[in-house]
Amino acid sequence: MKRILLLSASALLLLSSCVSKKDFAALELKQQETQDLLNSATVKLNSCLAEEAASAARIKELRDRLADLRTDNLALIESTKDMTVLTAQGAKNVEKSLESLKEKDLKISRLQDALTKKDSVTLALVTSLKKEVGLNDDDIEINVEKSVVFISLSDKLLFQSGSYYISTRANEILGKVATVINSKPNFEAMVEGHTDNVPYKSGVLIDNWDLSVKRSTAIVRALQDLGVKPEQLIAAGRGDHLPLVTNDSPTNRAINRRTKIYILPKIDQFYEMIETEMKNLSNGN
């Protein structure tokens, strides 16, 4: 560029010595226009060079970003493959869990059906006993204890004080109990004797426990005489070891002197019923 300016200045000097003022002025104007064009071209060139540098930097940035995206994409593809395997295995595990839950729910349902059936039988038994024995006497109680039906009889209905010989009125009540037991051949009757805490001193028996068992066996024999099968009968005694109230008054001691007759479904048959339900479940029935 300097060279061009020197040549232009030299040309002007040479021309000024050999041209007229008019021509010189025209040449000078022409030279100014050329200088303006040169300056404009220089500005455009610098602008283009700056844009080129910015474009090169942008291209490099995009290439770097593209490389990162490719790396991320490959990692994502590998991760997706692993997730596909995990998801498939997870689906199998969920399916197995659901099948297990369905099986357990079905077992629980079968057990609930068996228990409901037992409860229905218990309710029917209570109704039958109340109908046969009646509830017109405060010394007779018919109820359910822990899903077991029982009849509680005050000792004054059954025995004389300190005795294990059954009274006439007791035979009448036991006859009604026998009717119910005989109608339930798959049930058992456990007779459980209870006394107060006054020591037994007649000398025939050892103590109150002995008396409670002797009273139970007496009732068992009476029920057998009334037609109940002996294999359905159980004799048990509690003595004075399970009182209903404290033995601190004649009234309370009378409450504690009692005989309970439990009407029980045979345990082996109950479990057999549940076992049958489980076998039906296993066979898909």
C-alpha positions in Angstrom: 0.0 0.0 0.0 2.9 2.4 0.8 4.4 1.6 -2.5 1.2 2.7 -4.3 1.1 5.9 -2.3 4.8 6.7 -3.2 4.1 6.0 -6.9 1.0 8.2 -6.8 3.0 11.0 -5.1 5.8 10.7 -7.7 3.3 10.7 -10.5 1.7 13.8 -9.1 5.1 15.6 -8.9 6.0 14.6 -12.4 2.6 15.5 -13.8 2.6 18.8 -11.9 5.7 19.8 -13.7 4.3 19.0 -17.1 0.5 19.4 -16.9 -1.8 22.4 -16.4 -3.5 23.3 -13.1 -6.8 22.0 -14.4 -5.5 18.6 -15.3 -3.6 18.5 -12.0 -6.7 19.2 -10.0 -8.5 16.4 -11.9 -5.7 14.0 -11.2 -5.7 15.0 -7.6 -9.4 14.4 -7.3 -9.0 11.0 -9.0 -6.2 10.2 -6.5 -8.5 11.1 -3.6 -11.2 8.9 -4.9 -8.8 6.0 -5.3 -7.6 6.5 -1.7 -11.2 6.4 -0.4 -11.8 3.2 -2.3 -8.6 1.7 -0.9 -9.6 2.7 2.7 -13.1 1.2 2.2 -11.6 -2.0 0.9 -9.2 -2.2 3.8 -12.1 -1.8 6.3 -14.1 -4.6 4.5 -11.0 -6.8 4.4 -10.5 -6.4 8.2 -14.2 -7.1 8.8 -14.0 -10.3 6.7 -10.9 -11.5 8.5 -12.7 -11.0 11.8 -15.7 -12.9 10.7 -13.5 -15.7 9.4 -11.8 -16.0 12.8 -15.2 -16.0 14.6 -16.6 -18.6 12.1 -13.5 -20.8 12.6 -14.0 -20.6 16.4 -17.7 -21.4 16.1 -16.9 -24.4 13.8 -14.4 -25.7 16.3 -17.0 -25.4 19.1 -19.6 -27.2 17.1 -17.2 -30.0 16.2 -16.2 -30.4 19.9 -19.9 -30.5 20.8 -20.6 -33.0 18.1 -17.9 -35.2 19.4 -19.3 -35.0 22.9 -22.8 -35.8 21.7 -21.5 -38.9 19.8 -19.8 -40.1 23.0 -22.9 -39.5 25.1 -25.0 -41.3 22.4 -22.8 -44.4 22.5 -22.9 -44.4 26.3 -26.7 -44.0 26.2 -27.0 -46.9 23.7 -25.0 -49.2 26.0 -27.0 -48.1 29.0 -30.2 -48.8 27.2 -29.0 -52.3 26.4 -28.4 -52.9 30.1 -31.7 -51.4 31.1 -33.5 -53.6 28.6 -32.0 -56.7 30.3 -32.8 -55.3 33.7 -36.4 -54.4 32.7 -37.0 -57.9 31.3 -35.7 -59.5 34.4 -37.7 -57.1 36.6 -40.9 -57.9 34.7 -40.3 -61.6 35.3 -39.8 -61.0 39.0 -42.9 -58.9 39.2 -44.9 -61.6 37.5 -43.6 -64.2 39.9 -44.4 -62.0 42.8 -48.0 -61.4 41.6 -48.5 -65.1 41.1 -47.3 -65.8 44.6 -49.6 -63.1 46.0 -52.6 -64.6 44.1 -51.8 -68.1 45.5 -51.5 -66.7 49.1 -54.7 -64.8 48.7 -56.5 -67.9 47.5 -55.1 -69.9 50.5 -56.2 -67.2 52.9 -59.6 -67.2 51.3 -59.9 -70.9 51.6 -58.9 -70.8 55.3 -61.4 -68.0 55.9 -64.1 -70.1 54.3 -63.2 -73.0 56.6 -63.2 -70.7 59.7 -66.5 -69.1 58.6 -68.0 -72.6 58.2 -66.8 -73.4 61.7 -68.3 -70.2 63.1 -71.6 -71.0 61.4 -71.6 -74.4 63.0 -70.8 -72.8 66.4 -73.7 -70.3 66.1 -76.1 -73.1 65.1 -74.9 -75.1 68.1 -75.5 -72.2 70.5 -79.0 -71.8 69.1 -79.7 -75.5 69.5 -78.4 -75.6 73.1 -80.4 -72.5 74.1 -83.5 -74.0 72.6 -83.1 -77.4 74.3 -81.8 -76.3 77.7 -83.5 -73.0 78.0 -82.4 -69.8 79.8 -85.0 -69.5 82.5 -82.5 -70.2 85.3 -79.8 -67.8 86.4 -77.6 -70.9 87.4 -77.4 -71.9 83.7 -75.2 -70.1 81.2 -74.8 -70.9 77.5 -72.1 -68.9 75.7 -69.1 -68.9 73.4 -65.6 -68.6 74.8 -62.7 -68.3 72.2 -64.9 -69.8 69.5 -65.9 -72.7 71.7 -69.5 -73.3 72.9 -69.9 -74.1 76.6 -72.7 -74.6 79.2 -71.9 -73.5 82.7 -74.0 -75.1 85.5 -73.9 -73.9 89.1 -73.1 -76.7 91.5 -76.3 -76.3 93.4 -78.1 -77.6 90.3 -75.9 -80.7 90.2 -74.5 -81.7 93.6 -74.9 -81.4 97.3 -72.2 -79.5 99.2 -69.0 -81.6 99.2 -70.6 -84.4 97.2 -70.1 -85.8 93.8 -73.5 -87.5 93.5 -75.7 -86.0 90.9 -79.1 -84.6 91.9 -82.4 -85.4 90.3 -82.7 -82.0 88.8 -79.2 -82.4 87.2 -80.4 -85.5 85.3 -83.2 -83.4 83.7 -80.7 -80.7 82.5 -78.1 -83.3 81.5 -80.8 -85.1 79.4 -81.2 -81.9 77.3 -77.5 -81.5 76.9 -77.2 -85.2 75.9 -79.8 -84.6 73.2 -77.7 -81.8 71.6 -74.5 -83.9 71.9 -76.1 -86.9 70.3 -77.2 -84.7 67.4 -73.6 -83.8 66.8 -71.7 -87.1 66.3 -68.6 -85.2 65.0 -68.3 -83.2 68.2 -66.8 -83.9 71.7 -68.0 -82.8 75.1 -65.4 -81.9 77.7 -66.8 -81.7 81.3 -64.7 -79.4 83.5 -65.2 -79.2 87.2 -64.5 -76.2 89.4 -64.6 -75.8 93.2 -64.2 -72.9 95.7 -61.1 -72.7 98.0 -62.6 -74.2 101.1 -60.5 -77.4 101.8 -62.2 -80.7 101.2 -62.0 -82.7 104.5 -64.4 -85.7 104.2 -61.4 -88.0 103.9 -62.8 -90.0 100.9 -61.0 -87.7 98.4 -57.7 -86.0 98.8 -58.5 -82.4 98.0 -60.7 -80.0 95.9 -58.9 -80.9 92.8 -59.7 -84.5 93.3 -63.4 -83.5 94.0 -63.6 -81.4 90.8 -62.4 -84.4 88.7 -64.7 -86.8 90.6 -67.7 -84.5 89.8 -66.6 -84.4 86.1 -66.5 -88.2 85.8 -69.9 -88.4 87.5 -71.4 -86.1 84.8 -69.6 -88.0 82.1 -71.1 -91.3 83.3 -74.5 -89.7 83.5 -74.2 -88.4 79.9 -73.1 -91.9 78.8 -76.2 -93.4 80.5 -78.2 -90.8 78.5 -76.9 -92.3 75.2 -73.8 -90.1 74.5 -71.0 -92.2 73.1 -68.1 -92.5 75.5 -65.6 -91.6 72.8 -67.2 -88.2 72.6 -66.7 -87.5 76.3 -63.7 -86.0 78.2 -63.5 -85.5 82.0 -61.3 -82.8 83.5 -61.0 -80.9 86.8 -59.6 -77.5 87.7 -60.1 -77.6 91.5 -60.1 -74.1 92.9 -57.3 -72.9 90.6 -59.4 -71.0 88.1 -61.9 -68.9 90.0 -64.3 -66.5 88.3 -64.2 -64.1 91.4 -62.3 -64.0 94.6 -63.3 -66.5 97.2 -63.9 -63.9 99.9 -67.6 -64.4 100.6 -70.2 -67.2 100.5 -71.8 -65.6 97.4 -68.5 -65.5 95.5 -67.6 -69.1 96.5 -71.0 -70.2 95.2 -70.2 -68.6 91.9 -66.8 -70.4 91.7 -68.4 -73.8 92.4 -69.5 -74.7 88.9 -69.2 -77.3 86.1 -68.6 -76.3 82.5 -69.4 -78.5 79.6 -67.6 -77.6 76.4 -69.1 -78.7 73.1 -66.0 -79.0 70.8 -65.5 -79.8 67.2 -63.0 -82.7 67.0 -59.6 -81.0 66.4 -58.4 -83.6 64.0 -61.5 -83.2 61.9 -61.2 -79.5 61.9 -57.6 -79.7 60.6 -58.7 -82.4 58.2 -61.2 -79.9 56.8 -58.4 -77.3 56.3 -56.1 -79.9 54.9 -58.8 -80.9 52.3 -59.1 -77.2 51.3 -55.4 -77.0 50.8 -55.3 -80.1 48.7 -58.2 -78.8 46.6 -56.2 -75.6 46.1 -53.0 -77.4 45.0 -55.1 -79.5 42.5 -56.6 -76.3 41.1 -60.1 -77.1 42.3 
